[in-house]
Amino acid sequence: MTDLLENLLGDLETEGDLLRTAVAGLDEDGWRTPTPAPGWDVSTQIGHLAWTDEVATVAATDKAAWDAIVRQAIEEPTGFIDSAAREIGRLGSKELLARWDAARTGLADALRGLPAGEKLPWFGPPMSPASMATARFMETWAHALDVYEAIGVEPEITDRIRPVAHLGVRTRDFAFSVHGLDAPAEEFRVELVAPSGEAWTWGPEGAAQTVVGSAYDFCLLVTQRRHRADTDLVASGADAERWLGIAQAFAGPPGAGRAPASVVEPVEMTRHE
């Protein structure tokens, strides 16, 4: 196991613990509080995280069971993930928390146990343990924001978000492709200011296309938790500006994103698988 994987798993555990603490004190009515994702209450959000951790563990440990999950997903391509989240979300809060606890621990153990160099299958390309840990961190962080907003908890803003920013940069070409667009040939320069004030950069200095701003706003954007108009991000170049309108750090079809702060109409749920 590499130091990178261990650090990612440690940060994933911390983010999960923060979310667990926030929801553990809710009564049953509190668990049914609607979140910004239409149709998803707090319990559905936690159910989704538990299910995805469970499925990722299966992918890492049981090929036959994983193949069965893939077949089921193929039979219900548009509603498979939502159905699973809602089914688990119907559990009582204690049972749901226990299931999520077991799923989180099981996933961490499974990723630590994979032989060096081995990848696990996923709904997109196969993933290394570090890549899966990064994806699970991104999704846990993003869905936690939905829960915090619903129950009135201020999120903790720290440099732990760096994997989300990194994933957002690395998925640039994917974001173009799922919108039926050709990805720009040249690299972009991305310069972000971390919550600590540290400078995080990607891409070559002197690039014609650039994005600058706060890392937190960038992470909110690429997880589609904030509309482009409500960020401090500044793009130079038409391609960079276009990217900020379609960026997504999650797999799957284009997300509907969030409306600008001045617009209150609900939008469709954004998935992060």
C-alpha positions in Angstrom: 0.0 0.0 0.0 1.3 3.4 -1.0 1.5 6.5 1.2 -0.8 8.2 -1.4 -3.5 5.6 -0.9 -3.2 5.7 2.9 -3.5 9.5 2.9 -6.5 9.4 0.6 -8.2 6.8 2.8 -7.5 8.8 5.9 -9.1 11.9 4.4 -12.0 9.9 3.2 -12.5 8.5 6.7 -12.4 12.1 8.1 -15.0 13.4 5.7 -17.2 10.4 6.3 -16.9 10.9 10.1 -17.9 14.5 9.8 -21.0 13.7 7.9 -21.8 10.8 10.2 -21.6 13.1 13.2 -23.9 15.6 11.5 -26.6 13.1 10.8 -26.3 10.8 13.8 -28.2 13.2 16.1 -31.2 13.7 13.8 -34.5 12.2 14.7 -36.4 10.1 12.1 -38.2 13.2 10.8 -34.8 14.9 10.3 -33.6 12.0 8.2 -36.5 12.8 5.9 -35.4 16.4 5.4 -35.3 17.2 1.6 -31.9 18.0 0.2 -31.0 20.2 -2.8 -31.3 17.1 -5.0 -35.0 16.9 -5.9 -36.5 13.7 -4.6 -33.6 12.9 -2.3 -33.8 13.4 1.4 -31.0 13.0 3.9 -31.6 9.3 4.2 -31.4 8.8 0.4 -28.1 10.7 0.3 -26.6 8.4 3.0 -28.1 5.4 1.4 -26.5 6.3 -1.9 -23.1 6.6 -0.3 -23.5 3.3 1.5 -24.6 1.5 -1.6 -21.7 2.9 -3.7 -19.1 1.9 -1.1 -20.6 -1.6 -1.0 -20.5 -1.9 -4.8 -17.0 -0.6 -4.9 -16.0 -3.3 -2.3 -17.6 -5.9 -4.5 -15.7 -4.7 -7.5 -12.5 -5.1 -5.6 -13.2 -8.5 -4.1 -15.8 -10.6 -6.0 -15.8 -10.7 -9.8 -18.9 -12.9 -10.1 -20.9 -10.6 -7.9 -19.6 -7.6 -9.7 -20.6 -9.0 -13.1 -24.1 -9.5 -11.7 -24.3 -5.9 -10.7 -23.2 -4.8 -14.1 -25.9 -7.0 -15.7 -28.5 -5.4 -13.5 -27.3 -1.9 -14.3 -27.5 -2.7 -18.1 -31.2 -3.8 -17.6 -32.0 -0.5 -15.9 -29.5 2.0 -17.2 -31.3 5.2 -16.2 -32.8 4.3 -12.8 -30.5 1.7 -11.4 -28.5 4.0 -9.1 -31.4 6.1 -7.9 -33.4 3.0 -7.1 -30.7 1.6 -5.0 -30.3 4.8 -3.1 -34.0 5.1 -2.4 -34.2 1.4 -1.3 -31.5 1.7 1.2 -32.7 5.1 2.3 -36.0 3.6 3.4 -34.2 1.9 6.3 -34.5 3.3 9.8 -31.7 5.7 10.8 -29.9 3.2 13.1 -29.9 0.4 10.6 -28.8 2.8 7.8 -25.9 4.2 9.8 -24.8 0.7 10.7 -24.9 -0.3 7.0 -22.9 2.8 6.0 -20.4 2.2 8.8 -19.8 -1.4 7.6 -19.6 -0.3 3.9 -17.0 2.4 4.7 -14.8 0.0 6.6 -15.2 -2.7 4.1 -14.2 -0.5 1.2 -11.1 0.8 3.0 -10.0 -2.8 3.8 -10.6 -3.9 0.3 -8.6 -1.1 -1.3 -5.8 -1.7 1.1 -5.8 -5.4 0.3 -5.5 -5.1 -3.5 -2.1 -6.2 -4.8 0.2 -3.5 -6.1 -0.6 -2.5 -9.6 -4.0 -4.2 -9.7 -7.0 -2.3 -10.8 -10.7 -2.9 -10.0 -13.5 -2.8 -12.5 -16.0 0.0 -12.5 -18.8 1.4 -14.5 -16.3 3.3 -16.5 -12.6 2.4 -17.0 -10.9 0.2 -14.4 -9.6 2.2 -11.5 -6.5 1.9 -9.3 -7.1 1.8 -5.5 -5.9 5.4 -5.3 -8.3 6.5 -8.1 -11.2 4.8 -6.4 -10.4 6.4 -3.1 -10.2 9.8 -4.8 -13.6 9.2 -6.4 -15.1 8.1 -3.2 -13.7 11.1 -1.4 -15.1 13.4 -4.1 -18.6 11.9 -3.9 -18.7 11.8 -0.1 -17.6 15.4 0.1 -20.2 16.5 -2.5 -23.1 14.6 -1.1 -22.2 15.8 2.4 -22.6 19.4 1.1 -26.2 18.5 0.1 -26.9 17.1 3.6 -25.3 20.1 5.4 -27.3 22.5 3.4 -30.5 20.6 4.2 -30.0 20.5 7.9 -28.2 23.8 8.4 -24.7 22.7 9.1 -21.7 24.8 8.0 -19.2 22.6 6.1 -15.6 22.5 7.2 -13.5 24.0 4.5 -9.9 22.6 4.4 -7.2 21.6 2.1 -8.6 18.0 2.1 -10.4 19.1 -1.0 -7.3 18.9 -3.1 -8.2 15.5 -4.6 -11.5 17.0 -5.8 -9.7 19.8 -7.5 -7.3 17.4 -9.1 -10.1 15.2 -10.3 -11.9 18.2 -11.7 -8.8 19.1 -13.7 -8.1 15.6 -14.9 -11.7 15.1 -16.1 -11.6 18.2 -18.5 -11.6 16.1 -21.7 -14.4 13.8 -20.3 -16.6 16.8 -19.7 -16.2 17.9 -23.3 -16.9 14.4 -24.6 -20.1 13.8 -22.7 -21.4 17.0 -24.2 -20.5 15.8 -27.7 -17.7 18.3 -28.0 -14.1 17.8 -29.1 -11.7 18.3 -26.3 -9.2 21.2 -26.8 -5.8 19.9 -28.0 -3.7 22.1 -25.8 -3.4 21.9 -22.0 -4.9 24.6 -19.8 -3.2 26.3 -16.9 -5.2 26.1 -13.8 -4.2 28.2 -10.8 -6.2 27.8 -7.6 -5.9 29.2 -4.1 -6.3 26.5 -1.5 -8.3 27.2 1.7 -4.9 27.5 3.5 -3.7 30.1 1.0 -1.4 27.6 -0.7 -1.1 27.9 -4.5 -2.2 24.8 -6.4 -1.4 24.7 -10.1 -1.8 22.3 -13.1 -0.7 22.7 -16.7 2.1 24.6 -18.3 3.0 28.2 -17.5 2.2 30.5 -20.4 -0.7 28.4 -21.6 -3.2 30.4 -23.8 -6.2 29.0 -21.9 -6.3 29.6 -18.1 -8.5 29.3 -15.1 -7.8 31.1 -11.9 -9.7 31.4 -8.6 -10.4 29.7 -5.3 -10.0 26.0 -5.0 -13.2 25.7 -3.0 -15.3 27.4 -5.7 -13.6 25.2 -8.3 -14.5 22.1 -6.4 -18.1 23.3 -6.0 -18.2 23.9 -9.7 -16.8 20.5 -10.9 -19.1 18.6 -8.5 -22.0 20.8 -9.8 -22.8 22.1 -6.4 -22.6 25.8 -7.5 -23.4 27.5 -10.7 -20.6 29.0 -12.8 -22.0 32.5 -12.2 -21.8 32.1 -8.4 -18.1 31.4 -8.3 -15.0 33.6 -8.3 -13.4 31.7 -11.1 -11.9 33.7 -14.0 -11.3 32.0 -17.4 -9.1 33.4 -20.1 -9.8 31.9 -23.5 -13.0 30.7 -25.2 -12.2 27.0 -24.5 -11.5 27.6 -20.8 -14.7 29.5 -20.5 -16.7 26.8 -22.2 -15.2 24.2 -19.9 -16.4 26.0 -16.8 -19.9 25.8 -18.1 -19.8 22.0 -18.5 -17.2 20.8 -16.0 -18.0 17.6 -14.0 -15.7 15.5 -11.9 -18.0 12.6 -11.9 -18.7 9.8 -14.4 -22.0 9.4 -16.2 -24.1 11.6 -18.4 -24.0 15.4 -18.2 -25.4 16.7 -14.9 -28.0 19.4 -14.8 -26.0 21.2 -12.2 -27.4 24.0 -10.0 -29.3 27.1 -11.0 -27.7 30.5 -10.3 -28.3 31.8 -6.8 -30.9 34.2 -8.1 -33.0 31.4 -9.6 -35.0 29.2 -7.2 -36.4 26.6 -9.6 -35.3 23.0 -8.7 -33.1 21.2 -11.1 -32.6 17.5 -11.7 -30.2 15.6 -9.4 -26.6 15.4 -10.4 -25.0 12.0 -10.0 -21.4 11.4 -9.1 -20.7 7.8 -9.9 
